[in-house]
């Protein structure tokens, strides 16, 4: 009999491993499937549904001006895209929530690349549809290396065509496993943003984007760096 996989311990191990983010994500996705978790098969069907309706296809494109936002950080301070861009380019990441292991892997990988991004004057900003009590927990996990803003009711994500309904089966599984989005988000809509990353130049123009209905994949750090080089080219 194979030993039972402790996914919580494995997640911490993966985040600490000296391997590229894509390998971290793949390793966790494989372990989740091998653990016998019911989530992978349900996630597969969710992703298939999202792809069939071309979810995220209407999101802002490279060359577009990124629509502005004003959202609270985990301390309640209002943060705007315009204000952030005055300090340099922005790597803007939409994440599902503090509970999502794939989001944690992505954000941890980004936080590790913070110094590399800073060479271009860039800052990382994450947006989640959660209350500040929840965003504060992941900010602490990330050692306060990057801000997480609250997009309550997915208002900003929805305006960009990035909001999606999780579906009945995903909702049932999440509730069974103690993951109640209504408690985290303060509503019972059960909507999440499609994970997406936008690299935005100082003038507000999108230099690169990554939007994929499969939330188990994320933008490569190397691709972010390549886009940031354009910001000073």
MARBA-3410 file (N, C-alpha, C, O; in Angstrom, 1 decimal):
233
0.8,-1.2,0.0,0.0,0.0,0.0,0.9,1.3,0.0,1.8,1.4,0.8 ~ 0.6,2.2,-0.9,1.3,3.4,-1.0,1.0,4.3,0.3,-0.1,4.3,0.7 ~ 2.1,5.0,0.8,1.8,5.9,1.9,0.9,7.0,1.5,0.9,7.5,0.4 ~ 0.0,7.4,2.4,-0.9,8.5,2.1,-0.2,9.8,1.9,0.7,10.2,2.7 ~ -0.6,10.6,0.9,0.1,11.8,0.6,-0.5,13.0,1.4,-1.7,13.2,1.4
0.4,13.6,2.2,-0.1,14.8,2.9,0.1,16.0,2.0,1.2,16.6,1.9 ~ -1.0,16.5,1.4,-0.9,17.6,0.5,-0.5,18.9,1.1,0.2,19.7,0.5 ~ -0.9,19.1,2.3,-0.5,20.4,3.0,1.0,20.4,3.2,1.6,21.4,2.9 ~ 1.6,19.3,3.7,3.0,19.3,3.9,3.7,19.3,2.5,4.8,20.0,2.4 ~ 3.2,18.6,1.5,3.8,18.6,0.2,3.8,20.0,-0.4,4.8,20.4,-1.0
2.7,20.8,-0.2,2.7,22.1,-0.7,3.8,23.0,-0.2,4.4,23.7,-0.9 ~ 4.0,22.9,1.1,5.1,23.7,1.7,6.4,23.2,1.2,7.3,24.1,0.9 ~ 6.6,21.9,1.0,7.9,21.4,0.4,8.1,21.9,-1.0,9.2,22.3,-1.4 ~ 7.0,21.9,-1.8,7.1,22.4,-3.2,7.4,23.9,-3.3,8.2,24.3,-4.1 ~ 6.8,24.7,-2.4,7.1,26.1,-2.4,8.5,26.4,-2.1,9.1,27.4,-2.5
9.1,25.5,-1.3,10.5,25.7,-0.9,11.5,25.1,-1.8,12.7,25.4,-1.7 ~ 11.0,24.3,-2.8,11.9,23.6,-3.7,12.6,24.5,-4.7,11.9,25.5,-5.1 ~ 13.8,24.3,-5.0,14.5,25.1,-6.0,14.3,24.6,-7.4,15.2,24.0,-8.1 ~ 13.0,24.7,-7.9,12.6,24.3,-9.2,11.7,25.3,-9.8,11.2,26.2,-9.1 ~ 11.6,25.4,-11.1,10.8,26.4,-11.8,9.4,26.3,-11.4,8.9,25.2,-11.0
8.6,27.4,-11.4,7.2,27.4,-11.0,6.4,26.4,-11.8,5.5,25.8,-11.2 ~ 6.6,26.2,-13.1,5.8,25.3,-13.8,6.0,23.9,-13.3,5.0,23.1,-13.3 ~ 7.2,23.5,-12.8,7.4,22.2,-12.3,6.7,22.1,-10.9,6.2,21.0,-10.5 ~ 6.7,23.2,-10.2,6.0,23.2,-8.9,4.5,22.9,-9.1,4.0,22.1,-8.4 ~ 3.9,23.6,-10.0,2.5,23.5,-10.3,2.2,22.1,-10.8,1.2,21.5,-10.3
3.0,21.6,-11.7,2.8,20.2,-12.2,2.9,19.2,-11.1,2.2,18.2,-11.1 ~ 3.9,19.3,-10.3,4.2,18.4,-9.2,3.0,18.3,-8.2,2.6,17.2,-7.8 ~ 2.5,19.5,-7.9,1.3,19.5,-7.0,0.1,18.9,-7.7,-0.7,18.1,-7.0 ~ -0.2,19.2,-8.9,-1.3,18.7,-9.6,-1.3,17.2,-9.7,-2.3,16.5,-9.5 ~ -0.1,16.7,-10.0,0.1,15.2,-10.1,-0.1,14.6,-8.7,-0.8,13.5,-8.6
0.4,15.2,-7.6,0.3,14.6,-6.3,-1.2,14.6,-5.9,-1.7,13.7,-5.2 ~ -1.9,15.7,-6.2,-3.3,15.8,-5.9,-4.1,14.6,-6.5,-5.0,14.0,-5.9 ~ -3.8,14.3,-7.8,-4.4,13.2,-8.5,-4.0,11.9,-7.9,-4.9,11.0,-7.7 ~ -2.8,11.7,-7.6,-2.3,10.4,-7.0,-2.8,10.2,-5.6,-2.9,9.1,-5.1 ~ -3.1,11.3,-4.9,-3.6,11.2,-3.5,-5.0,10.6,-3.4,-5.5,10.2,-2.4
-5.7,10.5,-4.6,-7.1,10.0,-4.6,-8.1,11.1,-4.3,-9.3,10.9,-4.2 ~ -7.6,12.4,-4.3,-8.6,13.5,-4.1,-9.6,13.5,-5.3,-9.3,13.2,-6.4 ~ -10.9,13.9,-4.9,-11.9,13.9,-6.0,-11.8,15.2,-6.8,-12.5,15.3,-7.8 ~ -11.0,16.2,-6.4,-11.0,17.4,-7.1,-10.4,17.4,-8.5,-11.0,18.0,-9.4 ~ -9.3,16.6,-8.8,-8.8,16.7,-10.2,-9.8,16.4,-11.3,-9.8,17.1,-12.3
-10.6,15.3,-11.1,-11.5,15.0,-12.2,-12.6,16.0,-12.3,-13.0,16.4,-13.4 ~ -13.0,16.6,-11.2,-14.0,17.6,-11.2,-13.4,18.9,-11.8,-14.1,19.6,-12.6 ~ -12.2,19.2,-11.5,-11.5,20.3,-12.1,-11.4,20.2,-13.6,-11.5,21.1,-14.4 ~ -11.1,18.9,-14.0,-10.9,18.7,-15.5,-12.2,19.0,-16.2,-12.2,19.7,-17.3 ~ -13.4,18.7,-15.6,-14.6,19.0,-16.3,-15.0,20.5,-16.2,-15.5,21.0,-17.2
-14.6,21.1,-15.1,-14.8,22.6,-15.0,-14.0,23.3,-16.1,-14.5,24.2,-16.8 ~ -12.7,22.9,-16.3,-11.8,23.5,-17.3,-12.4,23.3,-18.7,-12.4,24.1,-19.5 ~ -12.9,22.1,-18.9,-13.5,21.7,-20.2,-14.7,22.7,-20.5,-14.8,23.1,-21.6 ~ -15.5,22.9,-19.5,-16.6,23.8,-19.6,-16.2,25.2,-19.9,-16.7,25.9,-20.8 ~ -15.2,25.7,-19.2,-14.7,27.0,-19.4,-14.1,27.2,-20.8,-14.3,28.2,-21.4
-13.4,26.2,-21.2,-12.8,26.3,-22.6,-13.9,26.3,-23.7,-13.7,27.0,-24.7 ~ -14.9,25.5,-23.4,-16.0,25.4,-24.4,-16.7,26.7,-24.7,-17.2,27.0,-25.7 ~ -16.7,27.6,-23.7,-17.4,28.9,-23.8,-16.3,30.0,-24.0,-16.6,31.2,-23.9 ~ -15.1,29.6,-24.2,-14.0,30.6,-24.4,-13.9,31.6,-23.3,-13.8,32.8,-23.5 ~ -13.9,31.1,-22.1,-13.8,31.9,-20.9,-12.5,32.7,-20.9,-11.4,32.1,-21.2
-12.6,34.0,-20.7,-11.4,34.8,-20.6,-11.0,35.4,-22.0,-10.1,36.3,-22.0 ~ -11.7,35.0,-23.0,-11.3,35.5,-24.4,-11.5,37.0,-24.5,-10.8,37.6,-25.3 ~ -12.4,37.6,-23.8,-12.7,39.0,-23.9,-11.8,39.9,-23.0,-12.0,41.1,-22.9 ~ -10.9,39.3,-22.2,-10.0,40.1,-21.4,-9.1,41.0,-22.2,-8.9,40.7,-23.3 ~ -8.7,42.1,-21.5,-7.8,43.0,-22.3,-6.6,42.3,-22.9,-6.1,41.4,-22.4
-6.2,42.8,-24.1,-5.2,42.2,-24.9,-3.9,43.0,-24.8,-3.9,44.2,-24.3 ~ -2.8,42.4,-25.2,-1.5,43.1,-25.3,-1.7,44.4,-26.2,-2.3,44.3,-27.3 ~ -1.2,45.5,-25.7,-1.4,46.7,-26.5,-2.5,47.6,-26.0,-2.5,48.8,-26.2 ~ -3.5,47.0,-25.3,-4.6,47.7,-24.7,-4.1,48.5,-23.5,-3.1,48.1,-22.8 ~ -4.8,49.6,-23.1,-4.6,50.2,-21.8,-5.4,49.5,-20.8,-6.6,49.2,-20.9
-4.7,49.1,-19.7,-5.4,48.3,-18.6,-6.4,49.2,-17.9,-6.1,50.3,-17.5 ~ -7.7,48.7,-17.9,-8.7,49.5,-17.1,-8.3,49.8,-15.7,-7.6,48.9,-15.1 ~ -8.6,51.0,-15.2,-8.1,51.3,-13.8,-8.9,50.6,-12.7,-10.0,50.1,-13.0 ~ -8.3,50.5,-11.5,-9.0,50.0,-10.4,-8.6,50.8,-9.1,-7.5,51.5,-9.1 ~ -9.5,50.8,-8.1,-9.1,51.3,-6.8,-9.7,50.3,-5.8,-10.9,50.1,-5.7
-8.8,49.5,-5.2,-9.2,48.4,-4.3,-8.5,48.5,-3.0,-7.3,49.0,-2.9 ~ -9.0,48.0,-1.9,-8.4,48.0,-0.6,-7.3,46.8,-0.5,-7.6,45.7,-0.9 ~ -6.2,47.2,0.2,-5.3,46.1,0.5,-5.6,45.5,1.8,-6.7,45.8,2.4 ~ -4.8,44.6,2.3,-5.1,43.8,3.5,-5.2,44.7,4.8,-5.6,44.2,5.8 ~ -4.7,45.9,4.7,-4.7,46.8,5.8,-5.9,47.9,5.7,-6.0,48.7,6.5
-6.7,47.7,4.6,-7.8,48.6,4.4,-7.4,49.9,3.6,-8.3,50.7,3.4 ~ -6.2,50.0,3.2,-5.8,51.2,2.5,-6.2,51.0,1.0,-5.9,50.0,0.4 ~ -6.8,52.1,0.4,-7.2,52.0,-1.0,-6.0,52.1,-1.9,-5.1,53.1,-1.7 ~ -5.8,51.3,-2.9,-4.7,51.3,-3.8,-5.3,51.4,-5.2,-6.2,50.6,-5.6 ~ -4.7,52.2,-6.0,-5.2,52.4,-7.4,-4.1,51.9,-8.3,-2.9,52.0,-8.0
-4.5,51.5,-9.5,-3.5,51.2,-10.5,-2.7,52.4,-10.9,-1.5,52.3,-11.1 ~ -3.3,53.5,-11.1,-2.6,54.7,-11.5,-1.5,55.1,-10.5,-0.4,55.4,-10.9 ~ -1.8,55.0,-9.2,-0.8,55.3,-8.2,0.3,54.4,-8.3,1.5,54.8,-8.2 ~ 0.0,53.1,-8.4,1.1,52.1,-8.4,2.0,52.2,-9.6,3.2,52.0,-9.5 ~ 1.4,52.6,-10.8,2.2,52.8,-12.0,3.1,54.0,-11.9,4.1,54.0,-12.7
2.9,54.9,-11.0,3.8,56.0,-10.9,5.1,55.6,-10.4,6.2,56.3,-10.5 ~ 5.2,54.4,-9.8,6.4,53.9,-9.2,7.1,52.9,-10.1,8.2,52.5,-9.8 ~ 6.5,52.5,-11.2,7.1,51.7,-12.2,6.1,50.7,-12.8,4.9,50.8,-12.5 ~ 6.5,49.8,-13.7,5.6,48.8,-14.2,5.0,47.9,-13.2,5.5,47.8,-12.0 ~ 3.9,47.3,-13.5,3.1,46.5,-12.6,2.9,45.1,-13.1,2.5,44.9,-14.3
3.2,44.1,-12.3,2.9,42.7,-12.6,1.6,42.4,-11.9,1.6,42.2,-10.6 ~ 0.5,42.3,-12.6,-0.9,42.2,-11.9,-1.4,40.8,-12.1,-1.5,40.3,-13.2 ~ -1.6,40.1,-10.9,-2.0,38.7,-10.9,-3.4,38.6,-10.3,-3.6,39.0,-9.1 ~ -4.3,38.0,-11.0,-5.6,37.6,-10.5,-5.5,36.2,-9.9,-5.1,35.3,-10.6 ~ -5.9,36.1,-8.6,-5.8,34.8,-8.0,-7.2,34.4,-7.3,-8.0,35.3,-6.9
-7.4,33.1,-7.2,-8.7,32.6,-6.8,-9.0,32.8,-5.3,-10.1,33.1,-4.9 ~ -7.9,32.7,-4.5,-8.1,32.9,-3.1,-7.0,32.4,-2.2,-6.1,31.7,-2.7 ~ -7.0,32.8,-1.0,-5.9,32.4,-0.1,-5.8,30.9,0.1,-4.8,30.3,0.5 ~ -6.9,30.2,-0.2,-7.0,28.7,0.1,-6.5,27.9,-1.1,-6.3,26.7,-1.0 ~ -6.3,28.6,-2.2,-5.9,27.8,-3.5,-4.5,27.5,-3.5,-3.6,28.4,-3.5
-4.1,26.2,-3.5,-2.7,25.8,-3.6,-1.9,26.3,-4.8,-0.8,26.6,-4.7 ~ -2.6,26.3,-5.9,-2.0,26.7,-7.2,-1.7,28.2,-7.1,-0.7,28.7,-7.7 ~ -2.6,29.0,-6.5,-2.3,30.4,-6.3,-1.2,30.7,-5.4,-0.3,31.6,-5.6 ~ -1.1,29.9,-4.3,0.0,30.0,-3.4,1.3,29.7,-4.1,2.3,30.4,-3.9 ~ 1.4,28.7,-4.9,2.6,28.4,-5.6,3.0,29.5,-6.5,4.2,29.9,-6.6
2.0,30.0,-7.3,2.3,31.1,-8.2,2.8,32.4,-7.4,3.9,32.9,-7.8 ~ 2.1,32.8,-6.4,2.5,34.0,-5.7,3.8,33.8,-4.9,4.6,34.7,-4.8 ~ 4.1,32.6,-4.4,5.4,32.4,-3.8,6.5,32.5,-4.8,7.5,33.0,-4.5 ~ 6.3,31.9,-6.0,7.3,32.0,-7.0,7.5,33.4,-7.4,8.6,33.8,-7.7 ~ 6.4,34.2,-7.5,6.6,35.6,-7.9,7.3,36.4,-6.8,8.2,37.2,-7.1
7.0,36.1,-5.5,7.7,36.8,-4.5,9.2,36.5,-4.5,10.0,37.3,-4.1 ~ 9.5,35.3,-4.9,11.0,34.9,-5.0,11.6,35.7,-6.1,12.8,36.0,-6.0 ~ 10.8,36.1,-7.1,11.4,36.8,-8.3,11.3,38.3,-8.1,11.6,39.1,-9.0 ~ 10.9,38.7,-6.9,10.7,40.2,-6.6,11.9,41.0,-6.9,11.8,42.0,-7.6 ~ 13.1,40.5,-6.5,14.3,41.3,-6.8,14.6,41.4,-8.2,15.0,42.5,-8.7
14.3,40.3,-9.0,14.6,40.4,-10.4,13.6,41.4,-11.1,14.0,42.1,-12.0 ~ 12.3,41.3,-10.7,11.4,42.3,-11.2,11.8,43.7,-10.8,11.6,44.6,-11.6 ~ 12.3,43.9,-9.6,12.6,45.2,-9.1,13.8,45.9,-10.0,13.9,47.1,-10.0 ~ 14.5,45.1,-10.6,15.6,45.6,-11.5,15.0,46.5,-12.6,15.6,47.3,-13.2 ~ 13.7,46.2,-12.9,13.0,47.0,-14.0,12.1,48.0,-13.3,11.3,48.6,-14.0
12.2,48.1,-12.0,11.3,49.1,-11.3,9.9,48.5,-11.1,9.0,49.3,-10.8 ~ 9.7,47.2,-11.3,8.4,46.7,-11.3,7.9,46.2,-9.9,8.7,45.8,-9.1 ~ 6.6,46.3,-9.7,6.0,45.8,-8.5,5.0,44.8,-8.8,4.3,44.8,-9.9 ~ 4.8,43.8,-7.9,3.8,42.8,-8.0,2.6,43.1,-7.2,2.7,43.6,-6.1 ~ 1.4,42.9,-7.8,0.1,43.2,-7.1,-0.8,42.0,-7.4,-1.0,41.6,-8.6
-1.3,41.4,-6.4,-2.3,40.3,-6.5,-3.7,40.8,-6.2,-3.9,41.7,-5.3 ~ -4.7,40.3,-6.9,-6.1,40.7,-6.7,-6.9,39.4,-6.4,-6.8,38.4,-7.2 ~ -7.6,39.4,-5.3,-8.4,38.2,-4.9,-9.8,38.7,-4.5,-10.0,39.8,-4.0 ~ -10.9,37.9,-4.7,-12.2,38.3,-4.3,-12.6,38.0,-2.9,-13.6,37.4,-2.6 ~ -11.7,38.4,-2.0,-11.8,38.0,-0.6,-11.8,39.2,0.4,-11.3,40.2,0.1
-12.4,38.9,1.6,-12.3,39.9,2.6,-10.9,40.1,3.1,-10.0,39.2,2.8 ~ -10.6,41.2,3.7,-9.3,41.5,4.2,-8.7,40.5,5.2,-7.5,40.3,5.2 ~ -9.6,39.9,6.0,-9.1,38.9,7.0,-8.5,37.7,6.3,-7.5,37.1,6.8 ~ -9.0,37.4,5.1,-8.5,36.3,4.3,-7.2,36.7,3.5,-6.2,35.9,3.5 ~ -7.2,37.9,2.9,-6.1,38.3,2.2,-4.9,38.5,3.1,-3.7,38.3,2.7
-5.2,39.0,4.3,-4.1,39.2,5.3,-3.3,37.9,5.6,-2.1,38.0,5.9 ~ -4.0,36.8,5.6,-3.4,35.5,6.0,-2.4,35.1,4.9,-1.3,34.6,5.3 ~ -2.7,35.3,3.6,-1.7,34.9,2.6,-0.6,36.0,2.5,0.5,35.6,2.1 ~ -0.9,37.2,2.8,0.2,38.2,2.8,1.2,37.8,3.9,2.4,37.9,3.6 ~ 0.7,37.4,5.0,1.7,36.9,6.1,2.5,35.7,5.6,3.7,35.6,5.9
1.8,34.8,4.9,2.5,33.6,4.4,3.6,34.0,3.5,4.6,33.3,3.4 ~ 3.3,35.0,2.7,4.3,35.4,1.7,5.3,36.4,2.3,6.1,37.1,1.6 ~ 5.3,36.5,3.6,6.3,37.3,4.4,6.2,38.8,4.0,7.2,39.5,3.9 ~ 5.0,39.3,3.7,4.7,40.7,3.3,5.5,41.1,2.1,5.9,42.3,2.0 ~ 5.8,40.2,1.2,6.6,40.6,0.1,5.8,41.3,-1.0,6.4,41.9,-1.9
4.5,41.1,-1.0,3.7,41.7,-2.1,2.3,41.9,-1.5,1.8,41.2,-0.6 ~ 1.6,43.0,-2.0,0.2,43.3,-1.6,-0.8,42.4,-2.2,-0.7,42.0,-3.4 ~ -1.9,42.2,-1.5,-3.0,41.5,-2.0,-4.2,42.4,-1.9,-4.6,42.8,-0.7 ~ -4.9,42.7,-2.9,-6.1,43.6,-2.9,-7.4,42.8,-3.0,-7.4,41.7,-3.6 ~ -8.4,43.3,-2.3,-9.7,42.7,-2.2,-10.6,43.2,-3.3,-11.0,44.4,-3.4
-11.0,42.3,-4.2,-12.0,42.6,-5.3,-13.3,42.0,-4.9,-13.7,41.0,-5.4 ~ -14.0,42.7,-4.0,-15.2,42.2,-3.4,-16.3,42.0,-4.5,-16.5,42.9,-5.4 ~ -17.0,40.9,-4.5,-18.0,40.5,-5.5,-17.4,40.4,-6.9,-18.2,40.4,-7.8 ~ -16.1,40.3,-7.0,-15.5,40.1,-8.3,-15.8,41.2,-9.2,-15.8,41.0,-10.5 ~ -16.0,42.4,-8.7,-16.5,43.5,-9.6,-15.5,43.9,-10.7,-15.8,44.0,-11.8
-14.2,44.0,-10.3,-13.2,44.3,-11.3,-12.9,43.2,-12.2,-12.9,43.4,-13.4 ~ -12.8,41.9,-11.7,-12.6,40.8,-12.6,-13.8,40.6,-13.6,-13.6,40.3,-14.7 ~ -15.0,40.9,-13.1,-16.2,40.8,-13.9,-16.1,41.8,-15.1,-16.5,41.5,-16.2 ~ -15.7,43.0,-14.8,-15.6,44.1,-15.8,-14.6,43.7,-16.9,-14.6,44.3,-18.0 ~ -13.6,42.8,-16.6,-12.6,42.4,-17.5,-13.0,41.1,-18.2,-12.2,40.6,-19.1
-14.1,40.5,-17.9,-14.5,39.2,-18.5,-13.7,38.1,-17.9,-13.5,37.1,-18.5 ~ -13.3,38.2,-16.6,-12.5,37.2,-16.0,-13.2,36.4,-14.9,-12.6,35.5,-14.3 ~ -14.5,36.7,-14.6,-15.2,36.1,-13.5,-16.0,34.8,-14.1,-16.5,34.9,-15.2 ~ -16.0,33.8,-13.3,-16.7,32.6,-13.7,-17.3,31.9,-12.5,-16.9,32.0,-11.4 ~ -18.4,31.2,-12.8,-19.1,30.4,-11.7,-18.5,29.0,-11.6,-18.1,28.4,-12.6
-18.3,28.6,-10.4,-17.5,27.4,-10.1,-18.3,26.1,-10.5,-17.8,25.1,-10.9 ~ -19.7,26.2,-10.5,-20.5,25.1,-10.8,-20.9,24.3,-9.5,-20.2,24.4,-8.5 ~ -22.0,23.6,-9.6,-22.5,22.9,-8.5,-21.6,21.9,-7.9,-21.5,21.8,-6.6 ~ -21.0,21.0,-8.7,-20.1,20.0,-8.2,-18.9,20.5,-7.4,-18.5,20.0,-6.4 ~ -18.3,21.5,-8.0,-17.1,22.1,-7.3,-17.5,22.7,-6.0,-16.9,22.6,-5.0
-18.7,23.4,-6.0,-19.2,24.0,-4.8,-19.4,22.9,-3.7,-19.1,23.1,-2.6 ~ -20.0,21.8,-4.1,-20.3,20.7,-3.2,-19.0,20.2,-2.6,-18.9,20.0,-1.3 ~ -18.0,20.0,-3.4,-16.8,19.4,-2.9,-16.1,20.4,-2.0,-15.5,20.0,-1.0 ~ -16.1,21.7,-2.4,-15.4,22.7,-1.5,-16.1,22.8,-0.1,-15.4,22.8,0.9 ~ -17.4,22.7,-0.1,-18.1,22.8,1.2,-17.7,21.5,2.0,-17.5,21.6,3.2
-17.7,20.4,1.3,-17.4,19.1,2.0,-16.0,19.2,2.7,-15.7,18.6,3.7 ~ -15.1,20.0,2.0,-13.7,20.1,2.5,-13.5,21.3,3.3,-12.3,21.7,3.5 ~ -14.5,22.0,3.8,-14.4,23.1,4.6,-14.0,24.4,4.0,-13.5,25.3,4.6 ~ -14.2,24.5,2.6,-13.8,25.7,1.9,-15.1,26.4,1.4,-15.6,26.1,0.4 ~ -15.5,27.3,2.3,-16.8,28.0,2.0,-16.5,29.3,1.4,-16.1,30.3,2.2
-16.7,29.5,0.2,-16.4,30.8,-0.5,-17.2,31.9,0.1,-16.8,33.0,0.1 ~ -18.5,31.5,0.5,-19.4,32.6,1.0,-18.8,33.2,2.3,-18.9,34.4,2.5 ~ -18.0,32.4,3.1,-17.4,33.0,4.3,-16.2,33.8,3.9,-16.0,34.8,4.5 ~ -15.4,33.4,2.9,-14.2,34.1,2.5,-14.6,35.4,1.8,-13.9,36.4,1.9 ~ -15.7,35.3,1.0,-16.0,36.4,0.1,-17.1,37.3,0.6,-17.2,38.5,0.1
-17.9,36.9,1.5,-19.0,37.7,2.0,-20.2,37.7,1.1,-21.0,38.6,1.2 ~ -20.3,36.7,0.2,-21.5,36.6,-0.6,-21.7,35.1,-1.0,-20.7,34.3,-0.8 ~ -22.8,34.7,-1.5,-23.0,33.3,-1.9,-23.1,33.1,-3.4,-23.8,32.2,-3.9 ~ -22.4,34.0,-4.1,-22.4,33.8,-5.6,-21.6,32.7,-6.1,-21.9,32.2,-7.2 ~ -20.6,32.3,-5.4,-19.7,31.2,-5.8,-19.0,31.5,-7.2,-19.0,30.7,-8.1
-18.5,32.7,-7.3,-17.8,33.2,-8.4,-16.3,33.3,-8.1,-16.0,33.6,-7.0 ~ -15.5,33.0,-9.1,-14.0,33.1,-8.9,-13.5,33.8,-10.2,-14.1,33.7,-11.2 ~ -12.4,34.5,-10.0,-11.7,35.0,-11.2,-10.9,33.9,-11.9,-10.4,33.0,-11.3 ~ -10.9,34.0,-13.2,-9.9,33.1,-13.9,-8.5,33.6,-13.6,-8.3,34.8,-13.7 ~ -7.6,32.8,-13.1,-6.3,33.3,-12.8,-5.7,33.9,-14.1,-5.7,33.3,-15.2
-5.2,35.0,-14.0,-4.6,35.8,-15.1,-3.5,36.7,-14.6,-3.5,37.1,-13.5 ~ -2.6,36.9,-15.5,-1.4,37.8,-15.2,-1.3,38.8,-16.3,-1.3,38.5,-17.5 ~ -1.1,40.1,-16.0,-0.9,41.1,-16.9,0.4,41.9,-16.5,0.5,42.3,-15.4 ~ 1.2,42.1,-17.5,2.4,42.9,-17.3,2.1,44.3,-17.9,1.9,44.4,-19.1 ~ 2.1,45.3,-17.1,1.6,46.6,-17.5,2.7,47.6,-17.4,3.4,47.8,-16.4
3.0,48.3,-18.5,4.0,49.3,-18.5,3.6,50.6,-17.8,2.4,50.7,-17.4 ~ 4.5,51.5,-17.6,4.2,52.7,-16.7,3.1,53.6,-17.3,2.5,54.3,-16.6 ~ 2.9,53.5,-18.6,1.9,54.3,-19.3,0.5,53.6,-19.2,-0.5,54.1,-19.8 ~ 0.5,52.4,-18.6,-0.8,51.7,-18.4,-1.1,50.8,-19.5,-2.1,50.1,-19.6 ~ -0.1,50.6,-20.5,-0.4,49.7,-21.6,0.1,48.3,-21.3,1.1,48.1,-20.6
-0.7,47.3,-21.7,-0.4,45.9,-21.4,0.8,45.4,-22.3,0.7,45.5,-23.6 ~ 1.8,45.0,-21.7,3.0,44.5,-22.4,2.9,43.0,-22.7,3.5,42.5,-23.7 ~ 2.3,42.3,-21.8,2.1,40.8,-21.9,0.9,40.4,-21.1,0.6,41.0,-20.1 ~ 0.3,39.3,-21.5,-0.8,38.8,-20.7,-0.8,37.2,-20.7,-0.3,36.6,-21.6 ~ -1.4,36.7,-19.7,-1.6,35.2,-19.6,-2.9,35.0,-19.0,-3.2,35.3,-17.8
-3.8,34.4,-19.8,-5.2,34.1,-19.4,-5.5,32.6,-19.8,-5.5,32.3,-21.0 ~ -5.7,31.7,-18.9,-5.9,30.3,-19.2,-7.0,29.8,-18.3,-6.9,29.9,-17.1 ~ -8.1,29.2,-18.9,-9.2,28.6,-18.0,-8.6,27.5,-17.1,-9.3,27.3,-16.1 ~ -7.5,26.9,-17.4,-7.0,25.9,-16.5,-6.1,26.6,-15.5,-5.0,27.0,-15.7 ~ -6.7,26.8,-14.3,-6.0,27.5,-13.2,-4.9,26.8,-12.6,-4.2,27.3,-11.7
-4.6,25.6,-13.1,-3.4,24.8,-12.7,-2.1,25.2,-13.4,-1.1,24.7,-13.2 ~ -2.3,26.1,-14.4,-1.1,26.6,-15.1,-1.1,28.1,-14.9,-2.1,28.8,-14.8 ~ 0.1,28.7,-14.9,0.3,30.1,-14.7,1.4,30.7,-15.6,2.2,29.9,-16.2 ~ 1.5,32.0,-15.6,2.5,32.6,-16.5,3.9,32.3,-16.0,4.2,32.4,-14.8 ~ 4.8,32.0,-16.9,6.2,31.7,-16.5,6.9,33.0,-16.1,6.7,34.1,-16.7
7.7,32.9,-15.1,8.5,34.0,-14.6,9.4,34.6,-15.7,9.5,35.8,-15.9 ~ 10.0,33.7,-16.5,10.8,34.2,-17.7,10.0,35.0,-18.6,10.6,36.0,-19.2 ~ 8.8,34.7,-18.9,8.0,35.5,-19.8,7.6,36.8,-19.2,7.5,37.8,-19.9 ~ 7.5,36.9,-17.9,7.2,38.2,-17.2,8.5,39.1,-17.3,8.4,40.2,-17.6 ~ 9.6,38.5,-17.1,10.9,39.2,-17.2,11.1,39.7,-18.7,11.5,40.9,-18.9
10.8,38.9,-19.7,10.9,39.3,-21.1,10.0,40.6,-21.3,10.5,41.5,-22.0 ~ 8.8,40.5,-20.8,7.9,41.7,-21.0,8.4,42.9,-20.3,8.3,44.0,-20.8 ~ 9.0,42.7,-19.1,9.5,43.9,-18.3,10.7,44.5,-19.1,10.8,45.7,-19.0 ~ 11.4,43.7,-19.8,12.5,44.3,-20.6,12.0,45.3,-21.6,12.6,46.3,-21.9 ~ 10.8,45.0,-22.1,10.2,45.9,-23.1,9.9,47.2,-22.5,9.8,48.2,-23.2
9.6,47.2,-21.2,9.2,48.4,-20.5,10.3,49.4,-20.4,10.1,50.6,-20.2 ~ 11.6,49.0,-20.6,12.7,49.9,-20.6,13.4,49.9,-21.9,14.5,50.6,-22.0 ~ 12.8,49.3,-22.9,13.4,49.2,-24.2,13.3,50.5,-25.0,13.8,50.6,-26.1
END
